Every structure is written in structure tokens, then in C-alpha cells.
Amino acid sequence: MKLSGRTEDGQGVPLSDVWYIPFLNPKAKERVGYPTQKPVLLLERIIKIATDAGDCVLDPFCGSGTTLVAAALSGRTYIGIDISSAAVKLSAERLRNPMKSESHLLAVGEEGFREKSDYERRILKAIDAIPVERNSGIDGFLRRFVNGHPVPIRIQKEHEDIETAKRKLITASKSKKCSMMILIRTRLEDSSQLFNWTDDNILVIDAYDLIINSWLEKQERRNKPEQ
Ligand SMILES: C[S@@+](CC[C@H](N)C(=O)[O-])C[C@H]1O[C@@H](n2cnc3c(N)ncnc32)[C@H](O)[C@@H]1O
């Protein structure tokens, strides 16, 4: 499901129904030690969707004042209420210098965080595998488990020989306690090494485009008129 959010300029923006907002790390500069403190980024997003610039935001349970800080940073006015005088004092202090911790993930966006190419995504989709982002050895996992363990997949990279791809897959799989693995070959020049393998735990298969292209090239060579 996609939701539509409202931006400052009134344009609709497609939003996923899952928001990737990192938790407040212990060293975040906006952290004030309030036990239920939320990230400013979260409140800022809610405020920008629900209000227009210049609107007034009311938080009758303001705690450490995160909503009020997010409102101030978003060009809204604000009113905060809290039964605890310590909370009111803390909110007032924060509002003297409203700040938020930036997030690399949010800065680059969900799409920017993903490093899989369209080609790799298509390969994983074709075998109904779930993509894994930012892992140096594993590109995805089969949905199906074997003996209670996941089955990792690696797609051979453009400038990678098949032995290197295999080694990276095995190393990454060990830490996840996976014994069955799938390696997808995307280049032909390694075929001599490929069939010497005796490892029963690794299934090596060729990507569809590799099979098709090598078949087409073979046909072309066969049908080429003699010079
Ligand atoms: C979950 S905290 C809010 C935390 C806030 N979102 C933040 O980021 O810091 C709820 C706050 O409601 C306040 N509260 C509880 N009962 C209240 C009441 N009857 N009237 C006003 N504030 C109340 C508590 O003191 C507490 O600070």
C-alpha cells in the first residue's frame, strides 16, 4: 500500500506505509535523557504531513518537548502542556536551541540506501528470493528454509571471478549458520573452474540472460557463412 503525503508546496509525494526512521542513538545530539523521548525526525514528518507552514501545533503531553522542537524546525508555532514541571522546564530549555540529529539513511532516502542493481533485483525476483542490502557476501535469501536454516544467494559481480564470489558467499553464510547456498553465475569466462567443484552444499546456476546470450552466440557462430 502507498500513502500520499502533503509537502510544503502542496504537491503529493508517494510515501511507503513503513517509515525508516532510526532510533535515537545514545550519542545523538538531540538526546536529553527523557525516558520516552522520540526522534525529532519522526515528529517532523508527522507535522509536515498533517499541517501547513505557519499552523499551530498543540502537544498536551509534550514530555521532553520533541513535538514542539519539530514544530519550531518546520516553521510552525506550538503550544506544549505537561503535568510534570520538570518536563515543561526541559521543553523550554530545548526550545531555546531547537536541534535534530541528521540521519544518513533519511538523507539518501530508502532508494539510496538500497545498493542492489535492477539486474540483481530481477534475478532475485525470478527465484522468489528476498533481497538483502549492504551485505558483502549475500545478495538475498530463499523464502524457503532448509532444516530450519535460511538459504543465502550470491550473484556473481561484474568484475568478480566465480571463485571469489564463492569464497565471499561461504564466509558470509558461515556467520549466519547457513550450510546450503546458491551461487548465480553471470559471466561465462569462468566455466572451466565451475564444473570442477565438488561442493554439494552450493548449487551453481547460470542467470537467464547468460544462458540465452551464450546460446544465441553459439547459434550465430554455427550459422555464420564460411568466409
Ligand atoms: C510519553 S511522554 C511524552 C514524550 C514525548 N513524546 C517526548 O518525545 O519526549 C507523556 C507525557 O505525558 C505527561 N502526562 C501524563 N499525564 C498527563 C496529564 N494528565 N496532563 C498532562 N501531561 C500528562 C507525562 O508527564 C509525560 O511527560
The ligand as an SDF file (V2000), in Angstrom:
LIG
                    3D

 27 29  0  0  0  0  0  0  0  0999 V2000
    5.0890    9.6090   26.5700 C   0  0  0  0  0  0  0  0  0  0  0  0
    5.5090   11.0950   27.3690 S   0  0  0  0  0  0  0  0  0  0  0  0
    5.7200   12.1790   26.0030 C   0  0  0  0  0  0  0  0  0  0  0  0
    7.1070   12.0710   25.4710 C   0  0  0  0  0  0  0  0  0  0  0  0
    7.3970   12.9370   24.2780 C   0  0  0  0  0  0  0  0  0  0  0  0
    6.7520   12.4340   23.0970 N   0  0  0  0  0  0  0  0  0  0  0  0
    8.8990   13.0940   24.0360 C   0  0  0  0  0  0  0  0  0  0  0  0
    9.3980   12.8630   22.9290 O   0  0  0  0  0  0  0  0  0  0  0  0
    9.6080   13.4310   24.9820 O   0  0  0  0  0  0  0  0  0  0  0  0
    3.9490   11.5270   28.0370 C   0  0  0  0  0  0  0  0  0  0  0  0
    3.9650   12.7660   28.8950 C   0  0  0  0  0  0  0  0  0  0  0  0
    2.6250   12.9980   29.3220 O   0  0  0  0  0  0  0  0  0  0  0  0
    2.6830   13.6220   30.5730 C   0  0  0  0  0  0  0  0  0  0  0  0
    1.3520   13.4720   31.2240 N   0  0  0  0  0  0  0  0  0  0  0  0
    0.8040   12.3740   31.7760 C   0  0  0  0  0  0  0  0  0  0  0  0
   -0.4340   12.6500   32.2550 N   0  0  0  0  0  0  0  0  0  0  0  0
   -0.6760   13.9510   31.9530 C   0  0  0  0  0  0  0  0  0  0  0  0
   -1.7880   14.7980   32.1550 C   0  0  0  0  0  0  0  0  0  0  0  0
   -2.8940   14.3780   32.7720 N   0  0  0  0  0  0  0  0  0  0  0  0
   -1.7170   16.0630   31.7030 N   0  0  0  0  0  0  0  0  0  0  0  0
   -0.5900   16.4970   31.0800 C   0  0  0  0  0  0  0  0  0  0  0  0
    0.5140   15.7460   30.8650 N   0  0  0  0  0  0  0  0  0  0  0  0
    0.4580   14.4760   31.2870 C   0  0  0  0  0  0  0  0  0  0  0  0
    3.8070   12.9380   31.2960 C   0  0  0  0  0  0  0  0  0  0  0  0
    4.3740   13.7530   32.3010 O   0  0  0  0  0  0  0  0  0  0  0  0
    4.7950   12.6710   30.1530 C   0  0  0  0  0  0  0  0  0  0  0  0
    5.8000   13.6690   30.0940 O   0  0  0  0  0  0  0  0  0  0  0  0
  1  2  1  0
  2  3  1  0
  2 10  1  0
  3  4  1  0
  4  5  1  0
  5  6  1  0
  5  7  1  0
  7  8  2  0
  7  9  1  0
 10 11  1  0
 11 12  1  0
 11 26  1  0
 12 13  1  0
 13 14  1  0
 13 24  1  0
 14 15  1  0
 14 23  1  0
 15 16  2  0
 16 17  1  0
 17 18  1  0
 17 23  2  0
 18 19  1  0
 18 20  2  0
 20 21  1  0
 21 22  2  0
 22 23  1  0
 24 25  1  0
 24 26  1  0
 26 27  1  0
M  CHG  2   2   1   9  -1
M  END
$$$$
